Amino acid sequence: MTVKTALRQGYDLLAEAGLAEPRLTAEVLLLHALHRERIYLYSHPEHELSTLEWLHYGRYLHERLKGRPTQHITRVQEFYGRPFRVSPATLIPRPETEHLVEQALQTAGGARTLLDIGTGTGALAITLALELRARAVATDLSFDALQVARHNAAALAAPVDFVQCDLASALTGPFDLVVSNPPYIPAAEMATLQPEVRDYEPHLALLGGEQGTEIYHRIVPQAERLLTPGGWLIFEIGYQGEAGVRGAFAHGPWQEVSLTCDLAGLPRVLRGRYTP
């Protein structure tokens, strides 16, 4: 079995099953089996897979066909150009969340201290700590998620401290910037999620309450306690959550509340400036 043939067979299996991006998925799984870089697939199409490589590749394809996310098979997902370890205890970082990073860099580029609430893999805290050259603190309720985040921070040499607590309840601040990508799926929509999300990713990181915006209303008062005057609170939001999240800012000392949409035109990042 050559690399070229293995890729074609993997593509055919994944495409027939109706899975998204069958070509890319076949490439990623084959590379994981071969322990090679992507260029190897095209520079060595005649490479004969060893028995062990073929067995691994076949197992990875079988797991993906059963619905297991590709990132759980490879245990890695790239975010903002850096590799992050993932596990079933963490939400897989999405490309859309990079919009939050961009907004943070644009609006709070001078931040020296930052807090990431509900960090998961640590992707936001680690990325912003490195890009801003700032000191970061990241929280999560899940001990297992924090273990993954600590590994990622160590692997990327990021100055981040991790605290296990409910949102930011254990912290005193102050911080120049607070960011969060909290759970925002309304309870009624959980059953409609793609099976690979609903059945494999942690519901703790997905379920945002009955409306999907309840957690934002808990974070905003905590941010008022933790932010320096003039500091920014920046959220990722769900496509249906803009009005509810704006409501969380309505009765506090917030100005310059504004929305940024993603490349699909959907509401994605909502930010406000703390001005007591």
C-alpha positions in Angstrom: 0.0 0.0 0.0 1.6 3.3 -1.1 1.0 6.7 0.3 -0.9 7.7 -2.9 -3.2 4.6 -2.7 -3.8 5.0 1.0 -4.8 8.6 0.6 -7.2 7.7 -2.2 -8.8 4.9 -0.2 -9.1 7.1 2.9 -10.7 9.9 0.9 -13.2 7.4 -0.7 -14.2 6.0 2.7 -14.7 9.4 4.3 -16.5 10.9 1.4 -18.9 8.0 1.1 -19.7 8.5 4.7 -20.5 12.1 4.1 -17.9 13.5 6.4 -16.7 17.1 5.9 -13.3 17.7 4.3 -12.6 14.1 3.4 -9.4 14.9 1.6 -7.9 17.0 4.3 -9.0 14.5 7.0 -7.4 11.6 5.1 -4.2 13.6 4.9 -4.1 14.5 8.6 -4.8 10.9 9.7 -2.2 9.4 7.3 0.4 12.0 8.5 -0.4 11.0 12.1 0.2 7.4 11.3 3.4 8.1 9.4 4.7 10.7 11.9 5.6 12.9 9.0 5.1 16.5 7.8 2.6 17.2 5.1 5.1 17.8 2.3 6.1 14.1 2.6 2.7 13.0 1.1 3.4 14.7 -2.1 7.2 14.3 -2.3 7.0 10.5 -1.6 3.7 9.2 -3.0 5.4 5.9 -3.7 6.3 5.3 -0.1 5.2 1.8 1.0 3.4 1.8 4.3 4.7 -0.6 6.8 2.3 -3.0 8.4 2.3 -0.9 11.6 1.7 2.3 9.7 -1.2 0.7 7.8 -2.7 -0.6 11.0 -2.6 2.8 12.6 -4.0 4.5 9.6 -6.9 2.0 9.3 -7.7 2.4 13.0 -7.7 6.2 12.7 -10.1 6.1 9.7 -12.4 3.7 11.6 -12.5 6.0 14.6 -13.3 9.0 12.4 -16.0 7.1 10.6 -17.6 6.3 14.0 -17.7 10.1 14.7 -14.7 10.7 16.9 -13.2 14.2 16.0 -10.0 14.2 14.1 -8.4 16.3 16.7 -9.1 13.7 19.4 -7.4 11.1 17.2 -4.3 13.3 16.6 -4.5 15.0 20.0 -3.6 18.3 18.5 -5.2 21.4 16.9 -3.5 24.4 15.5 -4.6 27.8 16.8 -3.2 31.2 15.7 -0.2 29.3 14.1 0.7 27.3 17.2 0.0 23.6 18.1 -2.2 22.9 21.1 -2.8 19.6 22.7 -6.5 18.7 23.0 -8.4 16.0 24.9 -12.0 15.0 25.5 -11.8 17.3 28.6 -11.4 20.4 26.5 -13.3 22.2 23.7 -11.4 21.9 20.5 -10.2 25.4 19.5 -12.0 26.8 16.5 -10.7 29.1 13.8 -13.5 31.5 14.6 -12.1 32.2 18.0 -9.0 33.8 16.4 -11.3 36.8 15.8 -11.3 37.3 19.5 -7.5 37.3 19.5 -7.4 39.9 16.7 -9.9 42.1 18.5 -7.9 41.9 21.7 -4.7 42.8 20.0 -6.3 45.8 18.3 -8.2 47.2 21.3 -6.0 46.2 24.2 -2.6 46.1 22.6 -1.0 47.7 25.6 -2.4 45.3 28.2 0.3 44.0 30.6 -2.0 41.7 32.6 -4.8 39.6 31.3 -7.3 37.0 32.5 -8.9 34.2 30.4 -12.1 32.8 32.1 -12.9 29.2 31.1 -9.6 28.6 29.4 -10.0 24.9 28.2 -6.9 24.2 26.2 -5.4 27.5 27.2 -5.5 28.7 23.6 -6.7 32.2 24.3 -4.5 32.9 27.4 -1.4 31.4 25.9 -1.8 33.1 22.5 -2.5 36.5 24.1 0.3 36.2 26.6 2.8 35.5 23.8 1.4 38.1 21.4 1.1 40.9 24.0 4.1 39.8 26.0 1.8 40.0 29.0 1.4 38.1 32.2 -1.7 35.9 32.1 -4.0 34.1 34.5 -6.4 31.5 33.2 -9.2 29.7 35.0 -11.4 26.7 34.5 -13.7 24.6 36.6 -12.3 21.4 35.1 -9.1 20.0 36.7 -8.6 17.8 33.6 -8.8 20.8 31.2 -6.3 22.7 33.3 -3.9 19.8 33.1 -4.1 20.1 29.3 -3.7 23.9 29.4 -0.7 23.6 31.7 1.0 21.3 29.3 0.3 23.7 26.4 1.7 26.6 28.3 4.9 24.7 29.2 5.3 23.5 25.6 5.0 27.0 24.2 6.9 28.7 27.0 4.0 31.0 27.8 3.8 33.0 31.1 0.4 31.8 32.3 -0.8 30.9 35.8 -3.7 28.5 36.1 -6.4 28.5 38.8 -9.2 26.0 39.2 -12.4 27.8 40.2 -15.9 28.7 39.0 -15.4 31.5 36.5 -13.2 34.1 38.3 -14.5 33.6 41.8 -11.1 32.9 43.3 -9.3 36.0 41.9 -8.7 39.5 43.0 -7.0 41.2 40.0 -6.5 43.8 38.8 -6.2 43.0 35.1 -6.0 45.2 32.0 -7.9 42.7 29.8 -10.4 40.0 30.5 -11.3 37.6 27.7 -13.7 34.6 27.7 -15.2 32.1 25.3 -17.8 30.7 27.7 -20.3 28.0 27.0 -23.1 29.6 24.9 -25.2 26.8 23.4 -28.8 27.1 24.6 -30.2 23.9 26.2 -32.8 23.4 23.5 -30.1 23.3 20.8 -27.8 20.7 22.4 -29.6 17.8 20.7 -29.2 19.5 17.3 -25.4 19.8 17.4 -23.3 17.7 15.1 -22.7 14.2 16.7 -19.0 14.7 16.8 -19.5 17.8 18.9 -22.5 16.6 21.0 -21.1 13.2 21.7 -17.4 13.9 22.1 -16.8 17.4 23.4 -17.4 18.3 27.1 -20.9 19.6 27.8 -19.4 21.7 30.5 -17.8 23.8 27.7 -20.8 23.8 25.5 -24.0 24.3 27.5 -24.7 27.9 28.3 -28.0 27.5 30.1 -31.6 27.8 28.9 -30.9 31.0 26.9 -27.3 30.4 26.2 -26.3 33.8 27.7 -26.6 33.2 31.4 -22.9 32.7 32.0 -22.1 36.1 30.4 -24.4 37.8 32.9 -22.3 36.1 35.7 -19.0 37.1 34.2 -19.7 40.8 33.6 -20.1 41.7 37.3 -16.9 39.8 38.1 -15.1 41.7 35.4 -16.2 45.0 37.0 -14.5 43.8 40.2 -11.3 42.7 38.4 -10.6 45.1 35.6 -8.5 48.3 35.9 -10.3 51.4 34.9 -10.3 51.7 31.1 -9.7 47.9 30.7 -11.5 45.7 28.2 -13.8 42.8 28.5 -13.9 40.8 25.3 -16.3 37.8 24.7 -16.8 35.3 21.9 -20.5 34.9 21.5 -22.9 32.6 19.6 -24.7 33.6 16.5 -28.0 34.0 18.5 -26.5 35.6 21.6 -25.8 39.3 20.7 -28.9 40.8 22.3 -28.6 38.8 25.5 -24.9 39.5 26.0 -25.4 43.2 25.2 -28.0 43.2 28.0 -25.3 42.0 30.4 -23.4 45.3 29.8 -26.5 47.5 30.0 -26.6 48.4 33.6 -22.9 48.7 34.5 -20.1 51.2 33.9 -19.4 50.1 30.3 -18.7 52.2 27.2 -17.7 51.5 23.6 -19.6 48.2 23.6 -19.3 47.0 20.0 -19.7 43.9 17.9 -17.4 42.2 15.3 -18.8 39.6 12.9 -16.8 36.6 11.6 -16.0 35.8 8.0 -19.4 34.3 7.5 -21.1 37.5 8.7 -22.2 36.0 12.0 -21.9 37.9 15.3 -18.7 36.6 16.9 -17.0 39.0 19.2 -18.5 41.5 21.6 -16.4 43.9 23.7 -16.8 46.7 26.2 -14.6 49.1 28.0 -14.8 49.3 31.8 -15.2 53.0 32.7 -16.2 53.4 36.4 
